[in-house]
Amino acid sequence: MTKKVTAVAVVVADASGKAIPGTVAYLKAPELVGGFLFAITNDKGYALWPEVPVPFTGVLQLAAAAAPYGSSADHGGEPVNIPDGNNITIRVGPTPANPQDVQLPPASFRKAAGGSPTINGRLRGNGPRLFDNSGPWKWKMATGFDALRLLITGGETQLLNYLHWIVSIRGNGIRVFCNWKVTGLDFRQVPDYFAWVRRLAVLTKNEGMRVELCVVCDFIPESLTDEQAFINAIAEVCSEFEHMVLVFGNEPYQNMQNPEWIVKPGFEVLMARGMCNPNDPAAVPYLPSAGFTTYQTVRSDDWMRKVGKDGMEIRNGFGDSFPGTHDATINTEMMGAAETYQPGRRSNRPDEFFMAGVAAAMFNSGATAHGDSQTMQWCVVPGEIEAKCASELFRGIDIVPSDAPVWDYARYGPAAPGVPMPVEPDPIDGDGDNVRIHAKVGDTMAVAVNYRYLLPGHDAWKPKGVNGWRVVEQDGSYVRCER
């Protein structure tokens, strides 16, 4: 027998009755398609699910702007029972109630572990790492292509909700397109366009979030002369704000004139020319460096390994044809996270993203979390799995010591560098061609990542330290050693 469905709203507030906007609310039960429904609360703490089967028994989970919710020890959500009725509201916290409303305990505002991100001066490159005024800085930005258009068209609340979600998973920046044919954004059609760019800069600075602006997208504008003029104008705006980063174009190999023809604007802003085509074996990163280098990697089964080590090879050079950029390198568009697994395009495996984050921080200063076309790219807080993938990427970046990029590189296998490994190999692989363990080795500390850890049977890998090292920490594929 088919159940009746009705609209169910949720109003989320803390113990004082203050609304918590930007909360991602998950209504979970096995009977729901996919196992859950989700919605995002507006500036009054309100969200709506248009069709919920009733009577309903399940769990309400809260995320993003709200702290983990629920009376259980693991905060796995609060049990909720919705009676058979029409247009029912779940009241989280002391909000006015109607007789048929479902009353639940109050929520609380989430505080990012370690506090919200802070902006400590301009970013600058120094060797393989980026620095701000307080020292080495870890890049944990998230895709948010649509942020500028949202702001221009009145979507500030949605944008703020998305920024708050990034903060909640320990992110510290957002990657934004200055033009985008997908949404119709064209700077030539927007009155006071540069005032809106400044407004975006002010809004993000207030949230402690850095911004990577991709200037030329979709050949907007078309000619080299016009592209140079537009890049110069955006660079001038960026120079007014210490948290802004500029990239000449998004995927310039298909969206703009050759970025090597662009003259770097004369402003004190961290800049990059843009990423080369990862799917073209003949393509090499653009030179000379404009300050740092962004890159993409192919979305193969071993994409996690490429997120980090490719950055080192781009920096140091490879073969006889490419001398290297000799700057800090950042992967700004990796395999995208999604709710479903899509080979060669999207992954829904959080453990892969943790591994990618570890690799990114071992060889470089971090990476950008990339998401699906209908969520993160549009500044929409993603679903539970996609959000977990982005969170695990940042956790992987955070777990690695900030000095690791300047340590020596070591690995097993033929033609390995002459640096002894700090951990023993996976017994399943031996020490031959099948081993996929990279390490960075300092004077008293070393880290390693086993890229085959997620394959069947490899999660039994519990390595001992070798060559005078001892293992002091293991988190799945990641190992830290001391001596």
PyMOL commands that set and color helices and strands:
alter all, ss='L'
color gray80, all
select helices_A, chain A and resi 33-35+147-152+156-168+187-189+193-206+224-238+252-255+259-261+303-316+350-363+376-378+384-399+404-406+458-460
alter helices_A, ss='H'
color red, helices_A
select strands_A, chain A and resi 4-12+23-28+36-40+46-54+56-64+78-82+88-92+102-104+124-126+129-132+135-137+139-143+173-177+210-216+244-249+270-272+292-296+328-333+336-337+346-347+366-369+408-411+437-441+445-450+470-475+478-482
alter strands_A, ss='S'
color yellow, strands_A
deselect
rebuild
show_as cartoon
